[in-house]
Amino acid sequence: MLVIVNSILVLGNVSRQTDVNQRQQFINQSVQLSRISQALVNALAQSAVENGDNDIKELLAESGFTIQPANPQTETPPASPAGK
């Protein structure tokens, strides 16, 4: 009887461990995508400031980002979500 109960618990643990591993992989990929997204937003913001491209500025504003260049000639302007 104990062998059967033990087998059922082992199978349950394997299933839960697979679930946890899948969730951890999703979290890790989300962090990587977040970094890529931030780099893309920063590149767009820099391009908009350097080239005076109002369309990109509007696109970023619609997405909730504001461009705040400290010194457009020497620094990359930080792009941050609006309201933060």
PDB file of N, CA, C and O in Angstrom:
ATOM      1  N   MET A   1       0.829  -1.204   0.000  1.00  0.00           N
ATOM      2  CA  MET A   1       0.000   0.000   0.000  1.00  0.00           C
ATOM      3  C   MET A   1       0.870   1.263   0.000  1.00  0.00           C
ATOM      4  O   MET A   1       0.579   2.213  -0.726  1.00  0.00           O
ATOM      5  N   LEU A   2       1.940   1.275   0.815  1.00  0.00           N
ATOM      6  CA  LEU A   2       2.824   2.440   0.874  1.00  0.00           C
ATOM      7  C   LEU A   2       3.544   2.667  -0.450  1.00  0.00           C
ATOM      8  O   LEU A   2       3.790   3.810  -0.835  1.00  0.00           O
ATOM      9  N   VAL A   3       3.878   1.600  -1.139  1.00  0.00           N
ATOM     10  CA  VAL A   3       4.549   1.727  -2.441  1.00  0.00           C
ATOM     11  C   VAL A   3       3.633   2.423  -3.438  1.00  0.00           C
ATOM     12  O   VAL A   3       4.092   3.259  -4.216  1.00  0.00           O
ATOM     13  N   ILE A   4       2.378   2.098  -3.426  1.00  0.00           N
ATOM     14  CA  ILE A   4       1.412   2.721  -4.340  1.00  0.00           C
ATOM     15  C   ILE A   4       1.251   4.207  -4.005  1.00  0.00           C
ATOM     16  O   ILE A   4       1.240   5.052  -4.900  1.00  0.00           O
ATOM     17  N   VAL A   5       1.126   4.517  -2.722  1.00  0.00           N
ATOM     18  CA  VAL A   5       0.994   5.916  -2.305  1.00  0.00           C
ATOM     19  C   VAL A   5       2.252   6.693  -2.676  1.00  0.00           C
ATOM     20  O   VAL A   5       2.172   7.822  -3.160  1.00  0.00           O
ATOM     21  N   ASN A   6       3.414   6.083  -2.448  1.00  0.00           N
ATOM     22  CA  ASN A   6       4.676   6.731  -2.792  1.00  0.00           C
ATOM     23  C   ASN A   6       4.757   6.993  -4.294  1.00  0.00           C
ATOM     24  O   ASN A   6       5.192   8.069  -4.704  1.00  0.00           O
ATOM     25  N   SER A   7       4.356   6.051  -5.105  1.00  0.00           N
ATOM     26  CA  SER A   7       4.379   6.214  -6.567  1.00  0.00           C
ATOM     27  C   SER A   7       3.477   7.363  -7.009  1.00  0.00           C
ATOM     28  O   SER A   7       3.840   8.155  -7.879  1.00  0.00           O
ATOM     29  N   ILE A   8       2.314   7.441  -6.407  1.00  0.00           N
ATOM     30  CA  ILE A   8       1.378   8.523  -6.749  1.00  0.00           C
ATOM     31  C   ILE A   8       1.978   9.871  -6.368  1.00  0.00           C
ATOM     32  O   ILE A   8       1.874  10.828  -7.134  1.00  0.00           O
ATOM     33  N   LEU A   9       2.601   9.962  -5.201  1.00  0.00           N
ATOM     34  CA  LEU A   9       3.225  11.215  -4.772  1.00  0.00           C
ATOM     35  C   LEU A   9       4.396  11.604  -5.670  1.00  0.00           C
ATOM     36  O   LEU A   9       4.578  12.783  -5.972  1.00  0.00           O
ATOM     37  N   VAL A  10       5.178  10.642  -6.091  1.00  0.00           N
ATOM     38  CA  VAL A  10       6.311  10.912  -6.988  1.00  0.00           C
ATOM     39  C   VAL A  10       5.797  11.460  -8.316  1.00  0.00           C
ATOM     40  O   VAL A  10       6.334  12.439  -8.835  1.00  0.00           O
ATOM     41  N   LEU A  11       4.778  10.844  -8.857  1.00  0.00           N
ATOM     42  CA  LEU A  11       4.214  11.319 -10.130  1.00  0.00           C
ATOM     43  C   LEU A  11       3.652  12.735  -9.985  1.00  0.00           C
ATOM     44  O   LEU A  11       3.808  13.567 -10.878  1.00  0.00           O
ATOM     45  N   GLY A  12       3.004  12.995  -8.864  1.00  0.00           N
ATOM     46  CA  GLY A  12       2.477  14.335  -8.607  1.00  0.00           C
ATOM     47  C   GLY A  12       3.586  15.356  -8.501  1.00  0.00           C
ATOM     48  O   GLY A  12       3.458  16.468  -9.014  1.00  0.00           O
ATOM     49  N   ASN A  13       4.679  14.993  -7.839  1.00  0.00           N
ATOM     50  CA  ASN A  13       5.819  15.906  -7.705  1.00  0.00           C
ATOM     51  C   ASN A  13       6.475  16.190  -9.046  1.00  0.00           C
ATOM     52  O   ASN A  13       6.864  17.326  -9.316  1.00  0.00           O
ATOM     53  N   VAL A  14       6.603  15.180  -9.882  1.00  0.00           N
ATOM     54  CA  VAL A  14       7.195  15.368 -11.217  1.00  0.00           C
ATOM     55  C   VAL A  14       6.342  16.332 -12.031  1.00  0.00           C
ATOM     56  O   VAL A  14       6.865  17.209 -12.719  1.00  0.00           O
ATOM     57  N   SER A  15       5.046  16.167 -11.949  1.00  0.00           N
ATOM     58  CA  SER A  15       4.127  17.047 -12.677  1.00  0.00           C
ATOM     59  C   SER A  15       4.252  18.490 -12.184  1.00  0.00           C
ATOM     60  O   SER A  15       4.307  19.423 -12.984  1.00  0.00           O
ATOM     61  N   ARG A  16       4.296  18.661 -10.884  1.00  0.00           N
ATOM     62  CA  ARG A  16       4.420  20.015 -10.317  1.00  0.00           C
ATOM     63  C   ARG A  16       5.772  20.640 -10.649  1.00  0.00           C
ATOM     64  O   ARG A  16       5.855  21.839 -10.914  1.00  0.00           O
ATOM     65  N   GLN A  17       6.826  19.834 -10.634  1.00  0.00           N
ATOM     66  CA  GLN A  17       8.161  20.337 -10.962  1.00  0.00           C
ATOM     67  C   GLN A  17       8.212  20.792 -12.419  1.00  0.00           C
ATOM     68  O   GLN A  17       8.829  21.812 -12.725  1.00  0.00           O
ATOM     69  N   THR A  18       7.580  20.058 -13.306  1.00  0.00           N
ATOM     70  CA  THR A  18       7.505  20.462 -14.716  1.00  0.00           C
ATOM     71  C   THR A  18       6.775  21.791 -14.847  1.00  0.00           C
ATOM     72  O   THR A  18       7.190  22.663 -15.611  1.00  0.00           O
ATOM     73  N   ASP A  19       5.698  21.940 -14.107  1.00  0.00           N
ATOM     74  CA  ASP A  19       4.932  23.198 -14.098  1.00  0.00           C
ATOM     75  C   ASP A  19       5.797  24.366 -13.620  1.00  0.00           C
ATOM     76  O   ASP A  19       5.802  25.433 -14.234  1.00  0.00           O
ATOM     77  N   VAL A  20       6.517  24.161 -12.536  1.00  0.00           N
ATOM     78  CA  VAL A  20       7.372  25.210 -11.981  1.00  0.00           C
ATOM     79  C   VAL A  20       8.468  25.581 -12.970  1.00  0.00           C
ATOM     80  O   VAL A  20       8.767  26.762 -13.149  1.00  0.00           O
ATOM     81  N   ASN A  21       9.064  24.592 -13.609  1.00  0.00           N
ATOM     82  CA  ASN A  21      10.122  24.858 -14.588  1.00  0.00           C
ATOM     83  C   ASN A  21       9.607  25.669 -15.772  1.00  0.00           C
ATOM     84  O   ASN A  21      10.296  26.570 -16.250  1.00  0.00           O
ATOM     85  N   GLN A  22       8.417  25.363 -16.243  1.00  0.00           N
ATOM     86  CA  GLN A  22       7.825  26.114 -17.350  1.00  0.00           C
ATOM     87  C   GLN A  22       7.555  27.565 -16.937  1.00  0.00           C
ATOM     88  O   GLN A  22       7.807  28.486 -17.713  1.00  0.00           O
ATOM     89  N   ARG A  23       7.057  27.765 -15.746  1.00  0.00           N
ATOM     90  CA  ARG A  23       6.789  29.123 -15.261  1.00  0.00           C
ATOM     91  C   ARG A  23       8.086  29.908 -15.100  1.00  0.00           C
ATOM     92  O   ARG A  23       8.138  31.093 -15.431  1.00  0.00           O
ATOM     93  N   GLN A  24       9.133  29.257 -14.595  1.00  0.00           N
ATOM     94  CA  GLN A  24      10.421  29.930 -14.431  1.00  0.00           C
ATOM     95  C   GLN A  24      11.002  30.323 -15.794  1.00  0.00           C
ATOM     96  O   GLN A  24      11.571  31.405 -15.939  1.00  0.00           O
ATOM     97  N   GLN A  25      10.860  29.460 -16.768  1.00  0.00           N
ATOM     98  CA  GLN A  25      11.333  29.776 -18.119  1.00  0.00           C
ATOM     99  C   GLN A  25      10.579  30.984 -18.675  1.00  0.00           C
ATOM    100  O   GLN A  25      11.184  31.854 -19.302  1.00  0.00           O
ATOM    101  N   PHE A  26       9.280  31.043 -18.453  1.00  0.00           N
ATOM    102  CA  PHE A  26       8.482  32.179 -18.909  1.00  0.00           C
ATOM    103  C   PHE A  26       8.956  33.475 -18.242  1.00  0.00           C
ATOM    104  O   PHE A  26       9.080  34.507 -18.902  1.00  0.00           O
ATOM    105  N   ILE A  27       9.216  33.419 -16.951  1.00  0.00           N
ATOM    106  CA  ILE A  27       9.689  34.599 -16.223  1.00  0.00           C
ATOM    107  C   ILE A  27      11.040  35.051 -16.771  1.00  0.00           C
ATOM    108  O   ILE A  27      11.253  36.243 -16.991  1.00  0.00           O
ATOM    109  N   ASN A  28      11.946  34.110 -16.989  1.00  0.00           N
ATOM    110  CA  ASN A  28      13.265  34.453 -17.520  1.00  0.00           C
ATOM    111  C   ASN A  28      13.167  35.086 -18.900  1.00  0.00           C
ATOM    112  O   ASN A  28      13.867  36.057 -19.188  1.00  0.00           O
ATOM    113  N   GLN A  29      12.310  34.548 -19.751  1.00  0.00           N
ATOM    114  CA  GLN A  29      12.146  35.110 -21.089  1.00  0.00           C
ATOM    115  C   GLN A  29      11.506  36.493 -21.019  1.00  0.00           C
ATOM    116  O   GLN A  29      11.839  37.367 -21.820  1.00  0.00           O
ATOM    117  N   SER A  30      10.604  36.698 -20.083  1.00  0.00           N
ATOM    118  CA  SER A  30       9.963  38.003 -19.928  1.00  0.00           C
ATOM    119  C   SER A  30      10.975  39.068 -19.544  1.00  0.00           C
ATOM    120  O   SER A  30      10.909  40.196 -20.032  1.00  0.00           O
ATOM    121  N   VAL A  31      11.906  38.717 -18.677  1.00  0.00           N
ATOM    122  CA  VAL A  31      12.950  39.664 -18.272  1.00  0.00           C
ATOM    123  C   VAL A  31      13.818  40.026 -19.466  1.00  0.00           C
ATOM    124  O   VAL A  31      14.149  41.196 -19.659  1.00  0.00           O
ATOM    125  N   GLN A  32      14.188  39.038 -20.265  1.00  0.00           N
ATOM    126  CA  GLN A  32      15.002  39.296 -21.451  1.00  0.00           C
ATOM    127  C   GLN A  32      14.259  40.198 -22.433  1.00  0.00           C
ATOM    128  O   GLN A  32      14.840  41.138 -22.976  1.00  0.00           O
ATOM    129  N   LEU A  33      12.987  39.919 -22.660  1.00  0.00           N
ATOM    130  CA  LEU A  33      12.201  40.734 -23.583  1.00  0.00           C
ATOM    131  C   LEU A  33      12.030  42.150 -23.060  1.00  0.00           C
ATOM    132  O   LEU A  33      11.988  43.099 -23.843  1.00  0.00           O
ATOM    133  N   SER A  34      11.933  42.301 -21.763  1.00  0.00           N
ATOM    134  CA  SER A  34      11.814  43.624 -21.165  1.00  0.00           C
ATOM    135  C   SER A  34      13.060  44.457 -21.452  1.00  0.00           C
ATOM    136  O   SER A  34      12.965  45.640 -21.776  1.00  0.00           O
ATOM    137  N   ARG A  35      14.220  43.830 -21.330  1.00  0.00           N
ATOM    138  CA  ARG A  35      15.475  44.537 -21.625  1.00  0.00           C
ATOM    139  C   ARG A  35      15.551  44.938 -23.085  1.00  0.00           C
ATOM    140  O   ARG A  35      15.977  46.047 -23.404  1.00  0.00           O
ATOM    141  N   ILE A  36      15.146  44.053 -23.965  1.00  0.00           N
ATOM    142  CA  ILE A  36      15.155  44.354 -25.397  1.00  0.00           C
ATOM    143  C   ILE A  36      14.181  45.487 -25.700  1.00  0.00           C
ATOM    144  O   ILE A  36      14.491  46.388 -26.479  1.00  0.00           O
ATOM    145  N   SER A  37      13.013  45.439 -25.087  1.00  0.00           N
ATOM    146  CA  SER A  37      12.011  46.486 -25.309  1.00  0.00           C
ATOM    147  C   SER A  37      12.523  47.843 -24.837  1.00  0.00           C
ATOM    148  O   SER A  37      12.313  48.851 -25.513  1.00  0.00           O
ATOM    149  N   GLN A  38      13.186  47.880 -23.693  1.00  0.00           N
ATOM    150  CA  GLN A  38      13.723  49.132 -23.175  1.00  0.00           C
ATOM    151  C   GLN A  38      14.800  49.680 -24.107  1.00  0.00           C
ATOM    152  O   GLN A  38      14.856  50.885 -24.351  1.00  0.00           O
ATOM    153  N   ALA A  39      15.655  48.800 -24.627  1.00  0.00           N
ATOM    154  CA  ALA A  39      16.693  49.239 -25.563  1.00  0.00           C
ATOM    155  C   ALA A  39      16.067  49.800 -26.840  1.00  0.00           C
ATOM    156  O   ALA A  39      16.550  50.790 -27.390  1.00  0.00           O
ATOM    157  N   LEU A  40      15.005  49.173 -27.304  1.00  0.00           N
ATOM    158  CA  LEU A  40      14.312  49.647 -28.507  1.00  0.00           C
ATOM    159  C   LEU A  40      13.682  51.016 -28.274  1.00  0.00           C
ATOM    160  O   LEU A  40      13.784  51.898 -29.126  1.00  0.00           O
ATOM    161  N   VAL A  41      13.039  51.197 -27.139  1.00  0.00           N
ATOM    162  CA  VAL A  41      12.415  52.484 -26.816  1.00  0.00           C
ATOM    163  C   VAL A  41      13.484  53.575 -26.710  1.00  0.00           C
ATOM    164  O   VAL A  41      13.292  54.687 -27.203  1.00  0.00           O
ATOM    165  N   ASN A  42      14.610  53.253 -26.065  1.00  0.00           N
ATOM    166  CA  ASN A  42      15.689  54.234 -25.951  1.00  0.00           C
ATOM    167  C   ASN A  42      16.250  54.605 -27.318  1.00  0.00           C
ATOM    168  O   ASN A  42      16.528  55.776 -27.574  1.00  0.00           O
ATOM    169  N   ALA A  43      16.421  53.619 -28.201  1.00  0.00           N
ATOM    170  CA  ALA A  43      16.927  53.899 -29.548  1.00  0.00           C
ATOM    171  C   ALA A  43      15.938  54.769 -30.327  1.00  0.00           C
ATOM    172  O   ALA A  43      16.344  55.689 -31.036  1.00  0.00           O
ATOM    173  N   LEU A  44      14.653  54.479 -30.194  1.00  0.00           N
ATOM    174  CA  LEU A  44      13.636  55.296 -30.867  1.00  0.00           C
ATOM    175  C   LEU A  44      13.643  56.724 -30.328  1.00  0.00           C
ATOM    176  O   LEU A  44      13.548  57.682 -31.094  1.00  0.00           O
ATOM    177  N   ALA A  45      13.755  56.860 -29.018  1.00  0.00           N
ATOM    178  CA  ALA A  45      13.771  58.188 -28.405  1.00  0.00           C
ATOM    179  C   ALA A  45      14.992  58.973 -28.868  1.00  0.00           C
ATOM    180  O   ALA A  45      14.887  60.159 -29.183  1.00  0.00           O
ATOM    181  N   GLN A  46      16.135  58.327 -28.908  1.00  0.00           N
ATOM    182  CA  GLN A  46      17.356  58.988 -29.351  1.00  0.00           C
ATOM    183  C   GLN A  46      17.222  59.419 -30.808  1.00  0.00           C
ATOM    184  O   GLN A  46      17.597  60.536 -31.163  1.00  0.00           O
ATOM    185  N   SER A  47      16.700  58.554 -31.633  1.00  0.00           N
ATOM    186  CA  SER A  47      16.509  58.880 -33.046  1.00  0.00           C
ATOM    187  C   SER A  47      15.530  60.036 -33.216  1.00  0.00           C
ATOM    188  O   SER A  47      15.747  60.923 -34.042  1.00  0.00           O
ATOM    189  N   ALA A  48      14.464  60.027 -32.442  1.00  0.00           N
ATOM    190  CA  ALA A  48      13.465  61.100 -32.539  1.00  0.00           C
ATOM    191  C   ALA A  48      14.068  62.443 -32.171  1.00  0.00           C
ATOM    192  O   ALA A  48      13.786  63.451 -32.821  1.00  0.00           O
ATOM    193  N   VAL A  49      14.894  62.467 -31.138  1.00  0.00           N
ATOM    194  CA  VAL A  49      15.507  63.728 -30.699  1.00  0.00           C
ATOM    195  C   VAL A  49      16.557  64.185 -31.703  1.00  0.00           C
ATOM    196  O   VAL A  49      16.581  65.355 -32.086  1.00  0.00           O
ATOM    197  N   GLU A  50      17.425  63.271 -32.134  1.00  0.00           N
ATOM    198  CA  GLU A  50      18.508  63.632 -33.041  1.00  0.00           C
ATOM    199  C   GLU A  50      17.997  64.100 -34.404  1.00  0.00           C
ATOM    200  O   GLU A  50      18.568  65.009 -35.008  1.00  0.00           O
ATOM    201  N   ASN A  51      16.919  63.476 -34.884  1.00  0.00           N
ATOM    202  CA  ASN A  51      16.405  63.789 -36.217  1.00  0.00           C
ATOM    203  C   ASN A  51      15.173  64.695 -36.181  1.00  0.00           C
ATOM    204  O   ASN A  51      14.649  65.071 -37.229  1.00  0.00           O
ATOM    205  N   GLY A  52      14.722  65.038 -35.005  1.00  0.00           N
ATOM    206  CA  GLY A  52      13.533  65.883 -34.885  1.00  0.00           C
ATOM    207  C   GLY A  52      12.300  65.220 -35.465  1.00  0.00           C
ATOM    208  O   GLY A  52      11.448  65.885 -36.053  1.00  0.00           O
ATOM    209  N   ASP A  53      12.205  63.919 -35.302  1.00  0.00           N
ATOM    210  CA  ASP A  53      11.106  63.150 -35.894  1.00  0.00           C
ATOM    211  C   ASP A  53       9.892  63.173 -34.969  1.00  0.00           C
ATOM    212  O   ASP A  53       9.846  62.466 -33.962  1.00  0.00           O
ATOM    213  N   ASN A  54       8.926  63.988 -35.323  1.00  0.00           N
ATOM    214  CA  ASN A  54       7.721  64.129 -34.495  1.00  0.00           C
ATOM    215  C   ASN A  54       6.830  62.899 -34.540  1.00  0.00           C
ATOM    216  O   ASN A  54       6.097  62.627 -33.589  1.00  0.00           O
ATOM    217  N   ASP A  55       6.887  62.140 -35.656  1.00  0.00           N
ATOM    218  CA  ASP A  55       6.063  60.927 -35.741  1.00  0.00           C
ATOM    219  C   ASP A  55       6.493  59.907 -34.690  1.00  0.00           C
ATOM    220  O   ASP A  55       5.652  59.276 -34.049  1.00  0.00           O
ATOM    221  N   ILE A  56       7.808  59.749 -34.515  1.00  0.00           N
ATOM    222  CA  ILE A  56       8.296  58.804 -33.502  1.00  0.00           C
ATOM    223  C   ILE A  56       7.949  59.314 -32.106  1.00  0.00           C
ATOM    224  O   ILE A  56       7.560  58.538 -31.233  1.00  0.00           O
ATOM    225  N   LYS A  57       8.091  60.627 -31.902  1.00  0.00           N
ATOM    226  CA  LYS A  57       7.732  61.193 -30.598  1.00  0.00           C
ATOM    227  C   LYS A  57       6.266  60.933 -30.285  1.00  0.00           C
ATOM    228  O   LYS A  57       5.922  60.584 -29.156  1.00  0.00           O
ATOM    229  N   GLU A  58       5.401  61.102 -31.279  1.00  0.00           N
ATOM    230  CA  GLU A  58       3.972  60.855 -31.085  1.00  0.00           C
ATOM    231  C   GLU A  58       3.701  59.380 -30.807  1.00  0.00           C
ATOM    232  O   GLU A  58       2.880  59.041 -29.954  1.00  0.00           O
ATOM    233  N   LEU A  59       4.399  58.503 -31.535  1.00  0.00           N
ATOM    234  CA  LEU A  59       4.238  57.062 -31.321  1.00  0.00           C
ATOM    235  C   LEU A  59       4.619  56.690 -29.900  1.00  0.00           C
ATOM    236  O   LEU A  59       3.904  55.937 -29.239  1.00  0.00           O
ATOM    237  N   LEU A  60       5.742  57.215 -29.426  1.00  0.00           N
ATOM    238  CA  LEU A  60       6.165  56.933 -28.055  1.00  0.00           C
ATOM    239  C   LEU A  60       5.174  57.515 -27.045  1.00  0.00           C
ATOM    240  O   LEU A  60       4.869  56.881 -26.034  1.00  0.00           O
ATOM    241  N   ALA A  61       4.677  58.711 -27.317  1.00  0.00           N
ATOM    242  CA  ALA A  61       3.705  59.334 -26.406  1.00  0.00           C
ATOM    243  C   ALA A  61       2.414  58.514 -26.342  1.00  0.00           C
ATOM    244  O   ALA A  61       1.834  58.350 -25.269  1.00  0.00           O
ATOM    245  N   GLU A  62       1.972  58.003 -27.481  1.00  0.00           N
ATOM    246  CA  GLU A  62       0.765  57.168 -27.501  1.00  0.00           C
ATOM    247  C   GLU A  62       0.955  55.878 -26.716  1.00  0.00           C
ATOM    248  O   GLU A  62       0.001  55.316 -26.179  1.00  0.00           O
ATOM    249  N   SER A  63       2.200  55.420 -26.659  1.00  0.00           N
ATOM    250  CA  SER A  63       2.510  54.197 -25.930  1.00  0.00           C
ATOM    251  C   SER A  63       2.805  54.453 -24.458  1.00  0.00           C
ATOM    252  O   SER A  63       3.087  53.521 -23.706  1.00  0.00           O
ATOM    253  N   GLY A  64       2.740  55.728 -24.044  1.00  0.00           N
ATOM    254  CA  GLY A  64       2.925  56.063 -22.644  1.00  0.00           C
ATOM    255  C   GLY A  64       4.338  56.443 -22.256  1.00  0.00           C
ATOM    256  O   GLY A  64       4.672  56.430 -21.071  1.00  0.00           O
ATOM    257  N   PHE A  65       5.183  56.785 -23.228  1.00  0.00           N
ATOM    258  CA  PHE A  65       6.557  57.167 -22.941  1.00  0.00           C
ATOM    259  C   PHE A  65       6.755  58.655 -23.199  1.00  0.00           C
ATOM    260  O   PHE A  65       6.207  59.215 -24.149  1.00  0.00           O
ATOM    261  N   THR A  66       7.538  59.278 -22.345  1.00  0.00           N
ATOM    262  CA  THR A  66       7.883  60.685 -22.554  1.00  0.00           C
ATOM    263  C   THR A  66       9.384  60.782 -22.790  1.00  0.00           C
ATOM    264  O   THR A  66      10.168  60.023 -22.222  1.00  0.00           O
ATOM    265  N   ILE A  67       9.764  61.720 -23.630  1.00  0.00           N
ATOM    266  CA  ILE A  67      11.175  61.929 -23.945  1.00  0.00           C
ATOM    267  C   ILE A  67      11.630  63.156 -23.182  1.00  0.00           C
ATOM    268  O   ILE A  67      11.038  64.231 -23.285  1.00  0.00           O
ATOM    269  N   GLN A  68      12.696  62.975 -22.411  1.00  0.00           N
ATOM    270  CA  GLN A  68      13.227  64.067 -21.609  1.00  0.00           C
ATOM    271  C   GLN A  68      14.732  64.200 -21.858  1.00  0.00           C
ATOM    272  O   GLN A  68      15.533  63.747 -21.040  1.00  0.00           O
ATOM    273  N   PRO A  69      15.122  64.811 -22.968  1.00  0.00           N
ATOM    274  CA  PRO A  69      16.556  64.935 -23.237  1.00  0.00           C
ATOM    275  C   PRO A  69      17.198  65.966 -22.314  1.00  0.00           C
ATOM    276  O   PRO A  69      16.717  67.094 -22.205  1.00  0.00           O
ATOM    277  N   ALA A  70      18.277  65.579 -21.655  1.00  0.00           N
ATOM    278  CA  ALA A  70      19.003  66.510 -20.798  1.00  0.00           C
ATOM    279  C   ALA A  70      19.845  67.440 -21.666  1.00  0.00           C
ATOM    280  O   ALA A  70      19.853  68.654 -21.466  1.00  0.00           O
ATOM    281  N   ASN A  71      20.545  66.859 -22.622  1.00  0.00           N
ATOM    282  CA  ASN A  71      21.374  67.608 -23.554  1.00  0.00           C
ATOM    283  C   ASN A  71      21.439  66.790 -24.836  1.00  0.00           C
ATOM    284  O   ASN A  71      22.263  65.880 -24.926  1.00  0.00           O
ATOM    285  N   PRO A  72      20.608  67.075 -25.826  1.00  0.00           N
ATOM    286  CA  PRO A  72      20.488  66.223 -27.012  1.00  0.00           C
ATOM    287  C   PRO A  72      21.798  66.014 -27.775  1.00  0.00           C
ATOM    288  O   PRO A  72      21.939  65.004 -28.464  1.00  0.00           O
ATOM    289  N   GLN A  73      22.760  66.937 -27.674  1.00  0.00           N
ATOM    290  CA  GLN A  73      23.993  66.781 -28.435  1.00  0.00           C
ATOM    291  C   GLN A  73      24.965  65.798 -27.783  1.00  0.00           C
ATOM    292  O   GLN A  73      25.785  65.203 -28.483  1.00  0.00           O
ATOM    293  N   THR A  74      24.898  65.611 -26.468  1.00  0.00           N
ATOM    294  CA  THR A  74      25.912  64.798 -25.815  1.00  0.00           C
ATOM    295  C   THR A  74      25.376  63.562 -25.125  1.00  0.00           C
ATOM    296  O   THR A  74      26.148  62.637 -24.870  1.00  0.00           O
ATOM    297  N   GLU A  75      24.098  63.500 -24.812  1.00  0.00           N
ATOM    298  CA  GLU A  75      23.575  62.368 -24.062  1.00  0.00           C
ATOM    299  C   GLU A  75      22.423  61.712 -24.797  1.00  0.00           C
ATOM    300  O   GLU A  75      21.712  62.339 -25.583  1.00  0.00           O
ATOM    301  N   THR A  76      22.263  60.426 -24.514  1.00  0.00           N
ATOM    302  CA  THR A  76      21.102  59.707 -25.020  1.00  0.00           C
ATOM    303  C   THR A  76      19.916  60.065 -24.140  1.00  0.00           C
ATOM    304  O   THR A  76      20.005  59.941 -22.918  1.00  0.00           O
ATOM    305  N   PRO A  77      18.812  60.504 -24.725  1.00  0.00           N
ATOM    306  CA  PRO A  77      17.673  60.889 -23.900  1.00  0.00           C
ATOM    307  C   PRO A  77      17.025  59.666 -23.267  1.00  0.00           C
ATOM    308  O   PRO A  77      16.793  58.663 -23.941  1.00  0.00           O
ATOM    309  N   PRO A  78      16.738  59.748 -21.992  1.00  0.00           N
ATOM    310  CA  PRO A  78      16.050  58.625 -21.363  1.00  0.00           C
ATOM    311  C   PRO A  78      14.582  58.610 -21.747  1.00  0.00           C
ATOM    312  O   PRO A  78      13.926  59.652 -21.758  1.00  0.00           O
ATOM    313  N   ALA A  79      14.081  57.466 -22.052  1.00  0.00           N
ATOM    314  CA  ALA A  79      12.657  57.337 -22.328  1.00  0.00           C
ATOM    315  C   ALA A  79      12.063  56.566 -21.163  1.00  0.00           C
ATOM    316  O   ALA A  79      12.566  55.501 -20.803  1.00  0.00           O
ATOM    317  N   SER A  80      11.024  57.080 -20.584  1.00  0.00           N
ATOM    318  CA  SER A  80      10.418  56.414 -19.439  1.00  0.00           C
ATOM    319  C   SER A  80       8.911  56.429 -19.598  1.00  0.00           C
ATOM    320  O   SER A  80       8.354  57.310 -20.253  1.00  0.00           O
ATOM    321  N   PRO A  81       8.249  55.438 -18.989  1.00  0.00           N
ATOM    322  CA  PRO A  81       6.794  55.437 -19.047  1.00  0.00           C
ATOM    323  C   PRO A  81       6.232  56.682 -18.419  1.00  0.00           C
ATOM    324  O   PRO A  81       6.743  57.161 -17.407  1.00  0.00           O
ATOM    325  N   ALA A  82       5.193  57.206 -19.006  1.00  0.00           N
ATOM    326  CA  ALA A  82       4.555  58.419 -18.482  1.00  0.00           C
ATOM    327  C   ALA A  82       4.003  58.141 -17.098  1.00  0.00           C
ATOM    328  O   ALA A  82       3.472  57.064 -16.827  1.00  0.00           O
ATOM    329  N   GLY A  83       4.137  59.120 -16.233  1.00  0.00           N
ATOM    330  CA  GLY A  83       3.590  59.011 -14.900  1.00  0.00           C
ATOM    331  C   GLY A  83       4.523  58.368 -13.911  1.00  0.00           C
ATOM    332  O   GLY A  83       4.140  58.154 -12.761  1.00  0.00           O
ATOM    333  N   LYS A  84       5.732  58.052 -14.315  1.00  0.00           N
ATOM    334  CA  LYS A  84       6.685  57.433 -13.377  1.00  0.00           C
ATOM    335  C   LYS A  84       7.909  58.275 -13.248  1.00  0.00           C
ATOM    336  O   LYS A  84       8.826  57.924 -12.506  1.00  0.00           O
TER     337      LYS A  84
END
